[in-house]
Amino acid sequence: MPDYEELVSFVVRNIVANPDEVTVTSRRSSGGGVVNVSIRVAGEDMGRLIGKRGVTINAIRLIAKAAAVKPGEKVDVDILED
């Protein structure tokens, strides 16, 4: 079973300007096999994380979903705002 929290954290920390302010948490839902991964970054890194038209965050979501194919899980990646 992959560690989605570590995977997403690695990708996000290499994208943003303030990697020390990145917080990634994951939570498994009961029953459905869905893993919710939440990302929190500094305010000035929000645009860098989302990218133009959401291209960057969609790529991060795609990476997480690709890692979830073999174990047969579902992963949702969300950005938390302060």
A tleap script that builds the chain and sets N, CA, C and O, in Angstrom:
source leaprc.protein.ff14SB
mol = sequence {
  NMET PRO ASP TYR GLU GLU LEU VAL SER PHE
  VAL VAL ARG ASN ILE VAL ALA ASN PRO ASP
  GLU VAL THR VAL THR SER ARG ARG SER SER
  GLY GLY GLY VAL VAL ASN VAL SER ILE ARG
  VAL ALA GLY GLU ASP MET GLY ARG LEU ILE
  GLY LYS ARG GLY VAL THR ILE ASN ALA ILE
  ARG LEU ILE ALA LYS ALA ALA ALA VAL LYS
  PRO GLY GLU LYS VAL ASP VAL ASP ILE LEU
  GLU CASP
}
set mol.1.N position { 0.851 -1.179 0.000 }
set mol.1.CA position { 0.000 0.000 0.000 }
set mol.1.C position { 0.895 1.240 0.000 }
set mol.1.O position { 1.700 1.420 0.913 }
set mol.2.N position { 0.762 2.090 -1.009 }
set mol.2.CA position { 1.623 3.271 -1.112 }
set mol.2.C position { 1.324 4.303 -0.024 }
set mol.2.O position { 0.208 4.379 0.490 }
set mol.3.N position { 2.325 5.080 0.307 }
set mol.3.CA position { 2.161 6.180 1.251 }
set mol.3.C position { 1.883 7.442 0.432 }
set mol.3.O position { 2.805 8.135 0.001 }
set mol.4.N position { 0.599 7.725 0.227 }
set mol.4.CA position { 0.195 8.855 -0.606 }
set mol.4.C position { 0.627 10.184 0.009 }
set mol.4.O position { 0.955 11.128 -0.709 }
set mol.5.N position { 0.627 10.252 1.320 }
set mol.5.CA position { 1.029 11.478 2.010 }
set mol.5.C position { 2.483 11.816 1.683 }
set mol.5.O position { 2.802 12.969 1.391 }
set mol.6.N position { 3.352 10.829 1.730 }
set mol.6.CA position { 4.765 11.044 1.432 }
set mol.6.C position { 4.975 11.381 -0.043 }
set mol.6.O position { 5.794 12.240 -0.371 }
set mol.7.N position { 4.248 10.719 -0.924 }
set mol.7.CA position { 4.353 10.970 -2.359 }
set mol.7.C position { 3.963 12.401 -2.704 }
set mol.7.O position { 4.705 13.105 -3.390 }
set mol.8.N position { 2.797 12.828 -2.229 }
set mol.8.CA position { 2.316 14.184 -2.513 }
set mol.8.C position { 3.222 15.218 -1.856 }
set mol.8.O position { 3.510 16.256 -2.452 }
set mol.9.N position { 3.671 14.949 -0.646 }
set mol.9.CA position { 4.563 15.879 0.055 }
set mol.9.C position { 5.858 16.077 -0.719 }
set mol.9.O position { 6.333 17.206 -0.842 }
set mol.10.N position { 6.434 15.008 -1.240 }
set mol.10.CA position { 7.677 15.103 -2.008 }
set mol.10.C position { 7.488 15.990 -3.238 }
set mol.10.O position { 8.317 16.857 -3.514 }
set mol.11.N position { 6.408 15.774 -3.970 }
set mol.11.CA position { 6.162 16.551 -5.184 }
set mol.11.C position { 5.933 18.024 -4.851 }
set mol.11.O position { 6.515 18.905 -5.483 }
set mol.12.N position { 5.085 18.288 -3.859 }
set mol.12.CA position { 4.734 19.673 -3.516 }
set mol.12.C position { 5.943 20.425 -2.976 }
set mol.12.O position { 6.158 21.580 -3.344 }
set mol.13.N position { 6.735 19.800 -2.114 }
set mol.13.CA position { 7.911 20.482 -1.545 }
set mol.13.C position { 8.924 20.871 -2.615 }
set mol.13.O position { 9.677 21.827 -2.429 }
set mol.14.N position { 8.954 20.152 -3.726 }
set mol.14.CA position { 9.880 20.485 -4.808 }
set mol.14.C position { 9.313 21.514 -5.773 }
set mol.14.O position { 10.020 21.962 -6.676 }
set mol.15.N position { 8.056 21.898 -5.603 }
set mol.15.CA position { 7.435 22.899 -6.467 }
set mol.15.C position { 7.427 24.273 -5.819 }
set mol.15.O position { 7.699 25.269 -6.490 }
set mol.16.N position { 7.122 24.349 -4.533 }
set mol.16.CA position { 6.900 25.630 -3.863 }
set mol.16.C position { 8.209 26.309 -3.475 }
set mol.16.O position { 9.269 25.684 -3.444 }
set mol.17.N position { 8.108 27.611 -3.178 }
set mol.17.CA position { 9.278 28.394 -2.767 }
set mol.17.C position { 9.584 28.224 -1.278 }
set mol.17.O position { 10.730 28.385 -0.859 }
set mol.18.N position { 8.557 27.897 -0.472 }
set mol.18.CA position { 8.731 27.717 0.976 }
set mol.18.C position { 8.398 26.277 1.370 }
set mol.18.O position { 7.315 26.021 1.895 }
set mol.19.N position { 9.304 25.340 1.128 }
set mol.19.CA position { 8.991 23.939 1.408 }
set mol.19.C position { 8.803 23.629 2.888 }
set mol.19.O position { 8.172 22.629 3.230 }
set mol.20.N position { 9.341 24.470 3.775 }
set mol.20.CA position { 9.186 24.227 5.213 }
set mol.20.C position { 7.768 24.499 5.695 }
set mol.20.O position { 7.381 24.036 6.769 }
set mol.21.N position { 6.989 25.243 4.916 }
set mol.21.CA position { 5.624 25.573 5.316 }
set mol.21.C position { 4.586 24.644 4.683 }
set mol.21.O position { 3.386 24.902 4.781 }
set mol.22.N position { 5.031 23.583 4.045 }
set mol.22.CA position { 4.117 22.623 3.428 }
set mol.22.C position { 3.676 21.603 4.475 }
set mol.22.O position { 4.500 21.021 5.181 }
set mol.23.N position { 2.365 21.400 4.560 }
set mol.23.CA position { 1.801 20.386 5.447 }
set mol.23.C position { 0.885 19.492 4.624 }
set mol.23.O position { -0.056 19.969 3.990 }
set mol.24.N position { 1.164 18.213 4.639 }
set mol.24.CA position { 0.338 17.250 3.913 }
set mol.24.C position { -0.170 16.223 4.915 }
set mol.24.O position { 0.610 15.615 5.648 }
set mol.25.N position { -1.482 16.039 4.938 }
set mol.25.CA position { -2.097 15.050 5.824 }
set mol.25.C position { -2.966 14.125 4.992 }
set mol.25.O position { -3.476 14.511 3.941 }
set mol.26.N position { -3.130 12.903 5.471 }
set mol.26.CA position { -3.997 11.958 4.778 }
set mol.26.C position { -4.921 11.298 5.792 }
set mol.26.O position { -4.596 11.137 6.968 }
set mol.27.N position { -6.089 10.923 5.279 }
set mol.27.CA position { -7.097 10.293 6.137 }
set mol.27.C position { -7.835 9.262 5.299 }
set mol.27.O position { -8.292 9.558 4.196 }
set mol.28.N position { -7.947 8.058 5.826 }
set mol.28.CA position { -8.700 7.000 5.149 }
set mol.28.C position { -10.144 7.024 5.617 }
set mol.28.O position { -10.425 7.073 6.814 }
set mol.29.N position { -11.053 6.990 4.653 }
set mol.29.CA position { -12.465 6.954 5.023 }
set mol.29.C position { -12.826 5.519 5.397 }
set mol.29.O position { -12.238 4.564 4.889 }
set mol.30.N position { -13.774 5.389 6.265 }
set mol.30.CA position { -14.178 4.056 6.700 }
set mol.30.C position { -15.101 3.431 5.667 }
set mol.30.O position { -16.079 4.044 5.238 }
set mol.31.N position { -14.786 2.229 5.279 }
set mol.31.CA position { -15.658 1.492 4.379 }
set mol.31.C position { -15.349 1.633 2.912 }
set mol.31.O position { -15.160 0.623 2.235 }
set mol.32.N position { -15.287 2.846 2.388 }
set mol.32.CA position { -15.185 3.049 0.950 }
set mol.32.C position { -13.810 2.849 0.352 }
set mol.32.O position { -13.694 2.751 -0.869 }
set mol.33.N position { -12.777 2.784 1.148 }
set mol.33.CA position { -11.431 2.646 0.624 }
set mol.33.C position { -10.914 3.902 -0.042 }
set mol.33.O position { -10.045 3.831 -0.911 }
set mol.34.N position { -11.438 5.058 0.355 }
set mol.34.CA position { -11.012 6.332 -0.216 }
set mol.34.C position { -10.001 6.976 0.730 }
set mol.34.O position { -10.213 7.038 1.941 }
set mol.35.N position { -8.908 7.450 0.157 }
set mol.35.CA position { -7.889 8.149 0.939 }
set mol.35.C position { -7.973 9.622 0.560 }
set mol.35.O position { -7.844 9.975 -0.612 }
set mol.36.N position { -8.190 10.479 1.551 }
set mol.36.CA position { -8.249 11.928 1.343 }
set mol.36.C position { -6.907 12.529 1.749 }
set mol.36.O position { -6.486 12.414 2.900 }
set mol.37.N position { -6.248 13.164 0.800 }
set mol.37.CA position { -4.963 13.820 1.054 }
set mol.37.C position { -5.195 15.323 0.989 }
set mol.37.O position { -5.730 15.833 0.005 }
set mol.38.N position { -4.788 16.033 2.046 }
set mol.38.CA position { -4.972 17.481 2.123 }
set mol.38.C position { -3.621 18.173 2.123 }
set mol.38.O position { -2.690 17.756 2.812 }
set mol.39.N position { -3.532 19.243 1.335 }
set mol.39.CA position { -2.290 20.002 1.207 }
set mol.39.C position { -2.526 21.409 1.737 }
set mol.39.O position { -3.528 22.047 1.414 }
set mol.40.N position { -1.594 21.884 2.554 }
set mol.40.CA position { -1.630 23.264 3.034 }
set mol.40.C position { -0.262 23.874 2.756 }
set mol.40.O position { 0.763 23.329 3.165 }
set mol.41.N position { -0.250 25.022 2.049 }
set mol.41.CA position { 1.004 25.707 1.724 }
set mol.41.C position { 0.900 27.165 2.155 }
set mol.41.O position { -0.172 27.641 2.527 }
set mol.42.N position { 2.025 27.863 2.100 }
set mol.42.CA position { 2.035 29.300 2.407 }
set mol.42.C position { 1.204 30.032 1.361 }
set mol.42.O position { 1.068 29.566 0.230 }
set mol.43.N position { 0.652 31.173 1.740 }
set mol.43.CA position { -0.208 31.941 0.851 }
set mol.43.C position { 0.441 32.324 -0.458 }
set mol.43.O position { -0.207 32.298 -1.505 }
set mol.44.N position { 1.715 32.681 -0.414 }
set mol.44.CA position { 2.385 33.094 -1.647 }
set mol.44.C position { 2.694 31.914 -2.572 }
set mol.44.O position { 3.014 32.116 -3.743 }
set mol.45.N position { 2.601 30.688 -2.058 }
set mol.45.CA position { 2.846 29.504 -2.877 }
set mol.45.C position { 1.571 28.912 -3.470 }
set mol.45.O position { 1.634 27.954 -4.239 }
set mol.46.N position { 0.431 29.467 -3.124 }
set mol.46.CA position { -0.841 28.913 -3.589 }
set mol.46.C position { -0.930 28.921 -5.120 }
set mol.46.O position { -1.334 27.926 -5.723 }
set mol.47.N position { -0.562 30.019 -5.734 }
set mol.47.CA position { -0.612 30.115 -7.188 }
set mol.47.C position { 0.352 29.151 -7.860 }
set mol.47.O position { 0.044 28.584 -8.908 }
set mol.48.N position { 1.500 28.972 -7.264 }
set mol.48.CA position { 2.498 28.055 -7.805 }
set mol.48.C position { 1.992 26.610 -7.715 }
set mol.48.O position { 2.241 25.807 -8.613 }
set mol.49.N position { 1.285 26.285 -6.636 }
set mol.49.CA position { 0.752 24.941 -6.448 }
set mol.49.C position { -0.388 24.653 -7.426 }
set mol.49.O position { -0.479 23.553 -7.970 }
set mol.50.N position { -1.243 25.629 -7.644 }
set mol.50.CA position { -2.385 25.430 -8.538 }
set mol.50.C position { -1.940 25.459 -9.996 }
set mol.50.O position { -2.363 24.615 -10.784 }
set mol.51.N position { -1.105 26.404 -10.360 }
set mol.51.CA position { -0.625 26.513 -11.732 }
set mol.51.C position { -1.660 27.180 -12.621 }
set mol.51.O position { -2.788 27.435 -12.199 }
set mol.52.N position { -1.266 27.461 -13.853 }
set mol.52.CA position { -2.187 28.102 -14.790 }
set mol.52.C position { -3.310 27.134 -15.129 }
set mol.52.O position { -3.083 26.003 -15.560 }
set mol.53.N position { -4.523 27.616 -14.920 }
set mol.53.CA position { -5.733 26.834 -15.188 }
set mol.53.C position { -5.762 25.512 -14.421 }
set mol.53.O position { -6.445 24.574 -14.833 }
set mol.54.N position { -5.031 25.430 -13.313 }
set mol.54.CA position { -5.060 24.233 -12.481 }
set mol.54.C position { -4.227 23.082 -12.997 }
set mol.54.O position { -4.409 21.940 -12.575 }
set mol.55.N position { -3.318 23.374 -13.906 }
set mol.55.CA position { -2.530 22.305 -14.520 }
set mol.55.C position { -1.648 21.584 -13.501 }
set mol.55.O position { -1.557 20.356 -13.528 }
set mol.56.N position { -1.005 22.322 -12.612 }
set mol.56.CA position { -0.081 21.711 -11.654 }
set mol.56.C position { -0.808 20.836 -10.652 }
set mol.56.O position { -0.395 19.699 -10.419 }
set mol.57.N position { -1.883 21.336 -10.051 }
set mol.57.CA position { -2.602 20.532 -9.063 }
set mol.57.C position { -3.257 19.323 -9.727 }
set mol.57.O position { -3.354 18.259 -9.116 }
set mol.58.N position { -3.701 19.474 -10.954 }
set mol.58.CA position { -4.274 18.328 -11.658 }
set mol.58.C position { -3.221 17.265 -11.939 }
set mol.58.O position { -3.526 16.073 -11.909 }
set mol.59.N position { -1.986 17.678 -12.210 }
set mol.59.CA position { -0.903 16.722 -12.416 }
set mol.59.C position { -0.578 15.988 -11.117 }
set mol.59.O position { -0.306 14.787 -11.136 }
set mol.60.N position { -0.605 16.697 -9.993 }
set mol.60.CA position { -0.363 16.062 -8.690 }
set mol.60.C position { -1.468 15.058 -8.402 }
set mol.60.O position { -1.192 13.960 -7.918 }
set mol.61.N position { -2.704 15.413 -8.690 }
set mol.61.CA position { -3.827 14.484 -8.494 }
set mol.61.C position { -3.665 13.249 -9.375 }
set mol.61.O position { -3.957 12.135 -8.939 }
set mol.62.N position { -3.208 13.436 -10.595 }
set mol.62.CA position { -3.018 12.327 -11.515 }
set mol.62.C position { -1.932 11.374 -11.021 }
set mol.62.O position { -2.080 10.157 -11.133 }
set mol.63.N position { -0.844 11.916 -10.475 }
set mol.63.CA position { 0.229 11.086 -9.924 }
set mol.63.C position { -0.295 10.246 -8.769 }
set mol.63.O position { -0.010 9.051 -8.687 }
set mol.64.N position { -1.064 10.871 -7.870 }
set mol.64.CA position { -1.610 10.144 -6.724 }
set mol.64.C position { -2.582 9.060 -7.177 }
set mol.64.O position { -2.567 7.951 -6.643 }
set mol.65.N position { -3.417 9.369 -8.149 }
set mol.65.CA position { -4.380 8.382 -8.645 }
set mol.65.C position { -3.676 7.241 -9.361 }
set mol.65.O position { -4.116 6.094 -9.278 }
set mol.66.N position { -2.588 7.539 -10.063 }
set mol.66.CA position { -1.820 6.491 -10.738 }
set mol.66.C position { -1.188 5.545 -9.721 }
set mol.66.O position { -1.112 4.339 -9.958 }
set mol.67.N position { -0.737 6.082 -8.595 }
set mol.67.CA position { -0.156 5.240 -7.550 }
set mol.67.C position { -1.208 4.368 -6.885 }
set mol.67.O position { -0.877 3.340 -6.295 }
set mol.68.N position { -2.475 4.769 -6.973 }
set mol.68.CA position { -3.557 4.029 -6.318 }
set mol.68.C position { -4.173 2.945 -7.192 }
set mol.68.O position { -5.037 2.197 -6.733 }
set mol.69.N position { -3.741 2.853 -8.439 }
set mol.69.CA position { -4.354 1.885 -9.358 }
set mol.69.C position { -4.059 0.445 -8.935 }
set mol.69.O position { -4.979 -0.366 -8.827 }
set mol.70.N position { -2.813 0.126 -8.701 }
set mol.70.CA position { -2.440 -1.259 -8.386 }
set mol.70.C position { -3.082 -1.770 -7.099 }
set mol.70.O position { -3.586 -2.893 -7.086 }
set mol.71.N position { -3.082 -0.983 -6.005 }
set mol.71.CA position { -3.764 -1.484 -4.797 }
set mol.71.C position { -5.285 -1.391 -4.880 }
set mol.71.O position { -5.978 -1.868 -3.981 }
set mol.72.N position { -5.818 -0.783 -5.946 }
set mol.72.CA position { -7.266 -0.700 -6.115 }
set mol.72.C position { -7.941 0.284 -5.177 }
set mol.72.O position { -9.075 0.064 -4.752 }
set mol.73.N position { -7.248 1.367 -4.855 }
set mol.73.CA position { -7.803 2.376 -3.959 }
set mol.73.C position { -8.190 3.620 -4.753 }
set mol.73.O position { -7.879 3.745 -5.938 }
set mol.74.N position { -8.869 4.523 -4.079 }
set mol.74.CA position { -9.222 5.810 -4.668 }
set mol.74.C position { -8.589 6.895 -3.812 }
set mol.74.O position { -8.638 6.833 -2.583 }
set mol.75.N position { -7.994 7.892 -4.464 }
set mol.75.CA position { -7.320 8.972 -3.760 }
set mol.75.C position { -7.906 10.305 -4.202 }
set mol.75.O position { -8.043 10.569 -5.397 }
set mol.76.N position { -8.249 11.137 -3.236 }
set mol.76.CA position { -8.699 12.509 -3.499 }
set mol.76.C position { -7.667 13.459 -2.913 }
set mol.76.O position { -7.305 13.338 -1.742 }
set mol.77.N position { -7.192 14.402 -3.716 }
set mol.77.CA position { -6.200 15.384 -3.268 }
set mol.77.C position { -6.873 16.745 -3.253 }
set mol.77.O position { -7.402 17.193 -4.270 }
set mol.78.N position { -6.854 17.405 -2.098 }
set mol.78.CA position { -7.470 18.704 -1.929 }
set mol.78.C position { -6.462 19.708 -1.381 }
set mol.78.O position { -5.499 19.344 -0.707 }
set mol.79.N position { -6.709 20.988 -1.687 }
set mol.79.CA position { -5.891 22.081 -1.153 }
set mol.79.C position { -6.695 22.767 -0.058 }
set mol.79.O position { -7.853 23.129 -0.265 }
set mol.80.N position { -6.085 22.943 1.095 }
set mol.80.CA position { -6.732 23.658 2.204 }
set mol.80.C position { -6.253 25.094 2.215 }
set mol.80.O position { -5.061 25.361 2.066 }
set mol.81.N position { -7.184 26.018 2.394 }
set mol.81.CA position { -6.847 27.432 2.469 }
set mol.81.C position { -6.939 27.902 3.917 }
set mol.81.O position { -7.733 27.385 4.704 }
set mol.82.N position { -6.119 28.885 4.251 }
set mol.82.CA position { -6.166 29.456 5.615 }
set mol.82.C position { -7.259 30.480 5.719 }
set mol.82.O position { -7.455 31.069 6.782 }
savepdb mol mol.pdb
quit
